[in-house]
């Protein structure tokens, strides 16, 4: 089943592969959503003028946001490449 194309798969395996692709898309969207939350919280922490020590936490939040985006896209394309090669059983 590892080297079968989309046309030769039985219905159960075809649907399983489609569910895996959709789960991969949802995971990427979750990474993006979490990254946006960190951007918003970082912006709010930087704009607080009363507490000077909080600005570093805001910049750290921006850094976490960028890291989450990079990790999310890396995982998305890695799994997408494995699915296109038919090696999704060995993940």
C-alpha positions, 0 to 999 in steps of 0.5 A: 500500500505504500507505493499505491497511487490515489486511483488504486487505493480502496475506499477506506484507504483513500478516505484515511489519506484524505482525513490525514491531509485535512488533519494536516491543514487543521494543524497548520491553522492551529499553529497560525492561530496560536502565533497570532495570539502571541502577536496580539499579546506581545503588542499589548505588552509592549504598549503598556507604558506603566510597567517598563519590565513588561516590554521584554516579555512582549518582545519575547512573545513576538519571538515565540510567534515567529518560532511557532510559524516556522515550526508550523510550516515546517511540519506542514510541508514535511507531512505533505511531502510524506503523503505525496510520496506515499510514506505516511505509514512510517511517520 
